[in-house]
Amino acid sequence: STFKVAYFVGSLSSTSINRTLSRALIALAPQDFEFTEIPIGDLPLYSPDFDDDYPPEARALKEALAASDAVLFVTPEYNRSIPGALKNAIDWASRPWGQNSFDHMPAAVIGASIGQIGTAVAQQSLRGVLSFCNARQMTAPEAYISFRPDVYTESGEVTDKETADFLRNFMEEFRTHVERVLTVIPRS
Ligand code: FNR
């Protein structure tokens, strides 16, 4: 059987290094992971006024999460937190009240920045949000990627062995985590 992994790229940039990182992660992931990106760029800003009638983009987001076994966040750090577009997507997914899409869902967090601490602060912020959303987060290993352009091709090939091994291990650990969580809490 395969594990269906939904993933968010937290950047709307056409030259996003986090999108490049997501391609690398997909290429290095275990064979039985099947990936679907959940787009966040066309979502309106969330308001409770939508709770009775979600727009198509938000409906699609919730359906994609419901059809997935696990969720992966690949995000930049904006001003020491996560980008507003990603927070907005999470807010949509967490609502309407009682229909939180992340409830008990296996999750992992990773991100790249051009700075030395590689989205560490954004990831801590995201972890707080996901805790409240009751996602089952992988807490170790952590992955703070200080992006070096020479290490990644645009299609997601990783040219540095140490980096490739690190990212491959991260995804293998995520697989173990997903399997463990789903053993105890099967997706309904
Ligand atoms: C940044 N950047 C940034 N980097 C960082 O390490 N910590 C930070 O807090 C911020 N803050 C920040 C705010 C805003 C509004 C922008 C546009 C950028 C730099 C960031 O790491 C860099 O732009 C990355 O390329 C963003 O990732 P994507 O969009 O290329 O995936």
py3Dmol code that shows the C-alpha trace and the ligand (Angstrom):
import py3Dmol

protein = """\
ATOM      1  CA  SER A   1       0.000   0.000   0.000  1.00  0.00           C
ATOM      2  CA  THR A   2       1.039   3.616  -0.403  1.00  0.00           C
ATOM      3  CA  PHE A   3       0.893   6.635   1.858  1.00  0.00           C
ATOM      4  CA  LYS A   4      -0.808   9.667   0.378  1.00  0.00           C
ATOM      5  CA  VAL A   5       1.106  12.767   1.423  1.00  0.00           C
ATOM      6  CA  ALA A   6      -0.381  16.210   0.869  1.00  0.00           C
ATOM      7  CA  TYR A   7       2.149  19.007   0.918  1.00  0.00           C
ATOM      8  CA  PHE A   8       2.073  22.768   1.224  1.00  0.00           C
ATOM      9  CA  VAL A   9       4.737  25.053  -0.203  1.00  0.00           C
ATOM     10  CA  GLY A  10       4.503  28.195   1.932  1.00  0.00           C
ATOM     11  CA  SER A  11       5.833  30.524  -0.769  1.00  0.00           C
ATOM     12  CA  LEU A  12       4.031  32.170  -3.679  1.00  0.00           C
ATOM     13  CA  SER A  13       7.298  33.170  -5.323  1.00  0.00           C
ATOM     14  CA  SER A  14       7.838  32.024  -8.920  1.00  0.00           C
ATOM     15  CA  THR A  15      11.491  31.421  -7.984  1.00  0.00           C
ATOM     16  CA  SER A  16      10.811  29.808  -4.608  1.00  0.00           C
ATOM     17  CA  ILE A  17      13.713  27.940  -3.059  1.00  0.00           C
ATOM     18  CA  ASN A  18      11.165  26.082  -0.956  1.00  0.00           C
ATOM     19  CA  ARG A  19       9.505  24.782  -4.107  1.00  0.00           C
ATOM     20  CA  THR A  20      12.932  23.578  -5.236  1.00  0.00           C
ATOM     21  CA  LEU A  21      13.367  21.943  -1.821  1.00  0.00           C
ATOM     22  CA  SER A  22       9.951  20.272  -2.156  1.00  0.00           C
ATOM     23  CA  ARG A  23      11.041  18.749  -5.476  1.00  0.00           C
ATOM     24  CA  ALA A  24      14.206  17.436  -3.859  1.00  0.00           C
ATOM     25  CA  LEU A  25      12.225  15.927  -0.983  1.00  0.00           C
ATOM     26  CA  ILE A  26       9.816  14.215  -3.372  1.00  0.00           C
ATOM     27  CA  ALA A  27      12.699  12.812  -5.415  1.00  0.00           C
ATOM     28  CA  LEU A  28      14.414  11.447  -2.282  1.00  0.00           C
ATOM     29  CA  ALA A  29      11.270  10.174  -0.534  1.00  0.00           C
ATOM     30  CA  PRO A  30      10.424   6.505   0.063  1.00  0.00           C
ATOM     31  CA  GLN A  31       8.875   4.795  -2.963  1.00  0.00           C
ATOM     32  CA  ASP A  32       5.524   4.247  -1.239  1.00  0.00           C
ATOM     33  CA  PHE A  33       4.925   7.957  -0.655  1.00  0.00           C
ATOM     34  CA  GLU A  34       2.495   9.508  -3.159  1.00  0.00           C
ATOM     35  CA  PHE A  35       2.516  13.321  -3.212  1.00  0.00           C
ATOM     36  CA  THR A  36      -0.186  15.885  -3.933  1.00  0.00           C
ATOM     37  CA  GLU A  37       0.477  19.606  -3.623  1.00  0.00           C
ATOM     38  CA  ILE A  38      -2.264  21.666  -2.020  1.00  0.00           C
ATOM     39  CA  PRO A  39      -2.187  25.095  -3.693  1.00  0.00           C
ATOM     40  CA  ILE A  40      -2.625  28.103  -1.413  1.00  0.00           C
ATOM     41  CA  GLY A  41      -2.270  31.041  -3.813  1.00  0.00           C
ATOM     42  CA  ASP A  42      -5.891  31.324  -4.940  1.00  0.00           C
ATOM     43  CA  LEU A  43      -7.539  31.080  -1.545  1.00  0.00           C
ATOM     44  CA  PRO A  44      -9.442  34.188  -0.425  1.00  0.00           C
ATOM     45  CA  LEU A  45      -8.609  35.474   3.033  1.00  0.00           C
ATOM     46  CA  TYR A  46     -10.456  33.301   5.524  1.00  0.00           C
ATOM     47  CA  SER A  47     -13.485  34.693   7.319  1.00  0.00           C
ATOM     48  CA  PRO A  48     -16.024  32.861   9.509  1.00  0.00           C
ATOM     49  CA  ASP A  49     -18.619  34.312   7.134  1.00  0.00           C
ATOM     50  CA  PHE A  50     -17.620  31.506   4.750  1.00  0.00           C
ATOM     51  CA  ASP A  51     -18.252  28.725   7.272  1.00  0.00           C
ATOM     52  CA  ASP A  52     -21.708  27.889   5.889  1.00  0.00           C
ATOM     53  CA  ASP A  53     -20.543  27.936   2.288  1.00  0.00           C
ATOM     54  CA  TYR A  54     -16.864  27.448   1.546  1.00  0.00           C
ATOM     55  CA  PRO A  55     -15.638  28.723  -1.861  1.00  0.00           C
ATOM     56  CA  PRO A  56     -14.410  26.083  -4.371  1.00  0.00           C
ATOM     57  CA  GLU A  57     -10.679  26.652  -3.613  1.00  0.00           C
ATOM     58  CA  ALA A  58     -11.217  26.070   0.093  1.00  0.00           C
ATOM     59  CA  ARG A  59     -13.483  23.090  -0.528  1.00  0.00           C
ATOM     60  CA  ALA A  60     -10.771  21.558  -2.724  1.00  0.00           C
ATOM     61  CA  LEU A  61      -8.221  22.135   0.030  1.00  0.00           C
ATOM     62  CA  LYS A  62     -10.341  20.343   2.622  1.00  0.00           C
ATOM     63  CA  GLU A  63     -11.117  17.481   0.234  1.00  0.00           C
ATOM     64  CA  ALA A  64      -7.445  17.041  -0.601  1.00  0.00           C
ATOM     65  CA  LEU A  65      -6.538  16.842   3.087  1.00  0.00           C
ATOM     66  CA  ALA A  66      -9.372  14.407   3.775  1.00  0.00           C
ATOM     67  CA  ALA A  67      -8.080  12.178   0.975  1.00  0.00           C
ATOM     68  CA  SER A  68      -4.530  12.208   2.395  1.00  0.00           C
ATOM     69  CA  ASP A  69      -2.790  10.143   5.064  1.00  0.00           C
ATOM     70  CA  ALA A  70      -0.276  12.779   6.088  1.00  0.00           C
ATOM     71  CA  VAL A  71       0.750  16.372   5.498  1.00  0.00           C
ATOM     72  CA  LEU A  72       4.141  17.967   4.859  1.00  0.00           C
ATOM     73  CA  PHE A  73       4.879  21.687   5.214  1.00  0.00           C
ATOM     74  CA  VAL A  74       7.761  23.142   3.189  1.00  0.00           C
ATOM     75  CA  THR A  75       7.898  26.802   4.086  1.00  0.00           C
ATOM     76  CA  PRO A  76      10.006  29.932   4.074  1.00  0.00           C
ATOM     77  CA  GLU A  77      10.401  32.180   7.088  1.00  0.00           C
ATOM     78  CA  TYR A  78       8.827  35.615   6.766  1.00  0.00           C
ATOM     79  CA  ASN A  79       9.781  38.067   9.494  1.00  0.00           C
ATOM     80  CA  ARG A  80      10.504  35.211  11.892  1.00  0.00           C
ATOM     81  CA  SER A  81       7.147  33.511  11.315  1.00  0.00           C
ATOM     82  CA  ILE A  82       5.334  31.709   8.514  1.00  0.00           C
ATOM     83  CA  PRO A  83       4.061  33.575   5.441  1.00  0.00           C
ATOM     84  CA  GLY A  84       0.525  34.916   5.729  1.00  0.00           C
ATOM     85  CA  ALA A  85      -0.582  32.861   2.726  1.00  0.00           C
ATOM     86  CA  LEU A  86       0.304  29.649   4.538  1.00  0.00           C
ATOM     87  CA  LYS A  87      -1.338  30.735   7.774  1.00  0.00           C
ATOM     88  CA  ASN A  88      -4.453  31.589   5.780  1.00  0.00           C
ATOM     89  CA  ALA A  89      -4.500  28.097   4.238  1.00  0.00           C
ATOM     90  CA  ILE A  90      -4.137  26.520   7.675  1.00  0.00           C
ATOM     91  CA  ASP A  91      -6.965  28.670   9.011  1.00  0.00           C
ATOM     92  CA  TRP A  92      -9.233  27.492   6.165  1.00  0.00           C
ATOM     93  CA  ALA A  93      -8.308  23.860   6.825  1.00  0.00           C
ATOM     94  CA  SER A  94      -8.962  24.159  10.553  1.00  0.00           C
ATOM     95  CA  ARG A  95     -12.546  25.308  10.081  1.00  0.00           C
ATOM     96  CA  PRO A  96     -15.598  25.192  10.172  1.00  0.00           C
ATOM     97  CA  TRP A  97     -15.518  24.481  13.890  1.00  0.00           C
ATOM     98  CA  GLY A  98     -15.712  20.715  14.459  1.00  0.00           C
ATOM     99  CA  GLN A  99     -14.377  19.947  10.990  1.00  0.00           C
ATOM    100  CA  ASN A 100     -10.680  20.578  11.563  1.00  0.00           C
ATOM    101  CA  SER A 101      -8.851  18.837   8.704  1.00  0.00           C
ATOM    102  CA  PHE A 102      -5.627  18.427  10.720  1.00  0.00           C
ATOM    103  CA  ASP A 103      -7.190  16.569  13.654  1.00  0.00           C
ATOM    104  CA  HIS A 104      -4.809  13.649  14.466  1.00  0.00           C
ATOM    105  CA  MET A 105      -3.139  13.966  11.077  1.00  0.00           C
ATOM    106  CA  PRO A 106       0.529  12.936  10.838  1.00  0.00           C
ATOM    107  CA  ALA A 107       2.562  16.019   9.916  1.00  0.00           C
ATOM    108  CA  ALA A 108       6.126  17.147   9.283  1.00  0.00           C
ATOM    109  CA  VAL A 109       7.682  20.585   8.982  1.00  0.00           C
ATOM    110  CA  ILE A 110      10.709  21.655   6.963  1.00  0.00           C
ATOM    111  CA  GLY A 111      11.905  24.833   5.291  1.00  0.00           C
ATOM    112  CA  ALA A 112      14.702  26.659   3.570  1.00  0.00           C
ATOM    113  CA  SER A 113      15.886  30.238   3.848  1.00  0.00           C
ATOM    114  CA  ILE A 114      18.851  32.223   2.665  1.00  0.00           C
ATOM    115  CA  GLY A 115      19.694  32.978   6.294  1.00  0.00           C
ATOM    116  CA  GLN A 116      21.955  31.004   8.625  1.00  0.00           C
ATOM    117  CA  ILE A 117      19.233  29.556  10.853  1.00  0.00           C
ATOM    118  CA  GLY A 118      17.223  28.110   7.985  1.00  0.00           C
ATOM    119  CA  THR A 119      13.603  28.943   9.011  1.00  0.00           C
ATOM    120  CA  ALA A 120      14.098  27.682  12.586  1.00  0.00           C
ATOM    121  CA  VAL A 121      11.966  30.447  14.069  1.00  0.00           C
ATOM    122  CA  ALA A 122       9.188  30.065  11.484  1.00  0.00           C
ATOM    123  CA  GLN A 123       9.117  26.336  12.128  1.00  0.00           C
ATOM    124  CA  GLN A 124       8.705  26.858  15.866  1.00  0.00           C
ATOM    125  CA  SER A 125       5.845  29.218  15.128  1.00  0.00           C
ATOM    126  CA  LEU A 126       4.284  26.691  12.753  1.00  0.00           C
ATOM    127  CA  ARG A 127       4.640  23.949  15.350  1.00  0.00           C
ATOM    128  CA  GLY A 128       2.600  26.015  17.781  1.00  0.00           C
ATOM    129  CA  VAL A 129      -0.151  26.421  15.215  1.00  0.00           C
ATOM    130  CA  LEU A 130      -0.145  22.730  14.323  1.00  0.00           C
ATOM    131  CA  SER A 131      -0.220  21.771  18.008  1.00  0.00           C
ATOM    132  CA  PHE A 132      -3.392  23.759  18.451  1.00  0.00           C
ATOM    133  CA  CYS A 133      -4.776  22.091  15.312  1.00  0.00           C
ATOM    134  CA  ASN A 134      -4.071  18.724  16.986  1.00  0.00           C
ATOM    135  CA  ALA A 135      -1.822  17.438  14.186  1.00  0.00           C
ATOM    136  CA  ARG A 136       0.517  14.553  15.120  1.00  0.00           C
ATOM    137  CA  GLN A 137       3.840  16.206  14.405  1.00  0.00           C
ATOM    138  CA  MET A 138       7.146  14.509  13.836  1.00  0.00           C
ATOM    139  CA  THR A 139       9.302  16.334  16.400  1.00  0.00           C
ATOM    140  CA  ALA A 140      12.627  14.760  15.406  1.00  0.00           C
ATOM    141  CA  PRO A 141      14.582  14.960  13.247  1.00  0.00           C
ATOM    142  CA  GLU A 142      14.371  18.697  12.656  1.00  0.00           C
ATOM    143  CA  ALA A 143      15.488  20.170   9.336  1.00  0.00           C
ATOM    144  CA  TYR A 144      16.611  23.782   9.094  1.00  0.00           C
ATOM    145  CA  ILE A 145      17.876  24.267   5.572  1.00  0.00           C
ATOM    146  CA  SER A 146      20.216  27.145   4.854  1.00  0.00           C
ATOM    147  CA  PHE A 147      19.792  27.125   1.099  1.00  0.00           C
ATOM    148  CA  ARG A 148      22.868  26.886  -1.092  1.00  0.00           C
ATOM    149  CA  PRO A 149      21.899  27.341  -4.763  1.00  0.00           C
ATOM    150  CA  ASP A 150      24.847  25.275  -5.989  1.00  0.00           C
ATOM    151  CA  VAL A 151      23.509  22.210  -4.143  1.00  0.00           C
ATOM    152  CA  TYR A 152      20.086  21.983  -5.863  1.00  0.00           C
ATOM    153  CA  THR A 153      19.156  21.837  -9.522  1.00  0.00           C
ATOM    154  CA  GLU A 154      15.829  23.440 -10.370  1.00  0.00           C
ATOM    155  CA  SER A 155      14.233  20.061 -11.031  1.00  0.00           C
ATOM    156  CA  GLY A 156      15.141  19.017  -7.489  1.00  0.00           C
ATOM    157  CA  GLU A 157      18.303  17.058  -7.926  1.00  0.00           C
ATOM    158  CA  VAL A 158      20.656  17.357  -4.944  1.00  0.00           C
ATOM    159  CA  THR A 159      24.264  17.456  -6.032  1.00  0.00           C
ATOM    160  CA  ASP A 160      25.846  17.323  -2.568  1.00  0.00           C
ATOM    161  CA  LYS A 161      25.867  13.804  -1.046  1.00  0.00           C
ATOM    162  CA  GLU A 162      25.720  14.919   2.581  1.00  0.00           C
ATOM    163  CA  THR A 163      22.667  17.090   1.909  1.00  0.00           C
ATOM    164  CA  ALA A 164      20.970  14.345  -0.121  1.00  0.00           C
ATOM    165  CA  ASP A 165      21.567  11.815   2.677  1.00  0.00           C
ATOM    166  CA  PHE A 166      20.194  14.239   5.257  1.00  0.00           C
ATOM    167  CA  LEU A 167      17.011  14.942   3.275  1.00  0.00           C
ATOM    168  CA  ARG A 168      16.521  11.258   2.413  1.00  0.00           C
ATOM    169  CA  ASN A 169      16.825  10.366   6.083  1.00  0.00           C
ATOM    170  CA  PHE A 170      14.329  13.093   7.002  1.00  0.00           C
ATOM    171  CA  MET A 171      11.787  11.577   4.612  1.00  0.00           C
ATOM    172  CA  GLU A 172      12.465   8.023   5.811  1.00  0.00           C
ATOM    173  CA  GLU A 173      11.920   9.155   9.393  1.00  0.00           C
ATOM    174  CA  PHE A 174       8.713  10.854   8.304  1.00  0.00           C
ATOM    175  CA  ARG A 175       7.550   7.591   6.751  1.00  0.00           C
ATOM    176  CA  THR A 176       8.225   5.753  10.037  1.00  0.00           C
ATOM    177  CA  HIS A 177       6.343   8.466  11.898  1.00  0.00           C
ATOM    178  CA  VAL A 178       3.350   8.308   9.544  1.00  0.00           C
ATOM    179  CA  GLU A 179       3.154   4.536   9.830  1.00  0.00           C
ATOM    180  CA  ARG A 180       3.328   4.699  13.643  1.00  0.00           C
ATOM    181  CA  VAL A 181       0.618   7.337  13.924  1.00  0.00           C
ATOM    182  CA  LEU A 182      -1.699   5.562  11.494  1.00  0.00           C
ATOM    183  CA  THR A 183      -1.289   2.288  13.415  1.00  0.00           C
ATOM    184  CA  VAL A 184      -2.700   3.936  16.512  1.00  0.00           C
ATOM    185  CA  ILE A 185      -5.029   6.427  14.819  1.00  0.00           C
ATOM    186  CA  PRO A 186      -6.227   5.111  11.433  1.00  0.00           C
ATOM    187  CA  ARG A 187      -7.521   7.801   9.067  1.00  0.00           C
ATOM    188  CA  SER A 188     -11.317   7.626   8.962  1.00  0.00           C
TER     189      SER A 188
END
"""
ligand_1 = """\
31
FNR
C 12.277 37.083 4.035
N 13.416 36.309 4.252
C 13.691 35.846 5.535
N 14.658 34.900 5.759
C 14.873 34.424 6.999
O 15.723 33.563 7.178
N 14.141 34.884 8.071
C 13.178 35.820 7.928
O 12.524 36.186 8.883
C 12.927 36.348 6.618
N 11.947 37.274 6.408
C 11.543 37.563 5.142
C 10.405 38.322 4.934
C 9.932 38.561 3.654
C 8.659 39.329 3.458
C 10.666 38.058 2.541
C 10.174 38.295 1.141
C 11.817 37.333 2.736
C 14.271 35.866 3.142
C 13.847 34.513 2.630
O 14.567 33.517 3.314
C 14.110 34.384 1.123
O 13.395 35.395 0.448
C 13.697 33.028 0.596
O 14.073 32.943 -0.772
C 12.195 32.817 0.723
O 11.824 31.515 0.347
P 11.150 31.238 -1.088
O 10.027 32.179 -1.287
O 12.249 31.458 -2.123
O 10.745 29.799 -1.020
"""
view = py3Dmol.view(width=600, height=400)
view.addModel(protein, "pdb")
view.setStyle({"model": 0}, {"cartoon": {"style": "trace"}})
view.addModel(ligand_1, "xyz")
view.setStyle({"model": 1}, {"stick": {}})
view.zoomTo()
view.show()
